[in-house]
Amino acid sequence: MSDDIRKVGKHTMRIVTSEDTDKTAEDIEMDKRVTAAVNSAINKAKVCNKPIAKYDQRKKKAYVMNSNGERKYVS
């Protein structure tokens, strides 16, 4: 397991990665549940016309997507 600490603006993030790619059945089930919960929260935000935080892999920047489709990049 390795830790990578990144600073984004005034915020610091700790990213934990694992060299072990073997997942137990419980890990796989938990991944499915977490993914479903996140998708549910995103869909609820869309229905309520709330902004959604996303990450642009190409630009390597976080942004907020408004209900009208407008992107506002976080500096």
Number of C-alpha atoms within 10 A of each C-alpha: 7 8 10 9 10 11 9 12 8 5 7 10 10 10 10 10 10 9 7 7 6 8 9 9 9 9 11 11 12 12 12 11 12 12 12 12 12 11 12 12 13 16 14 12 14 15 10 10 12 16 19 16 15 13 14 10 8 6 8 8 13 17 18 17 18 15 15 9 9 11 16 13 15 12 8
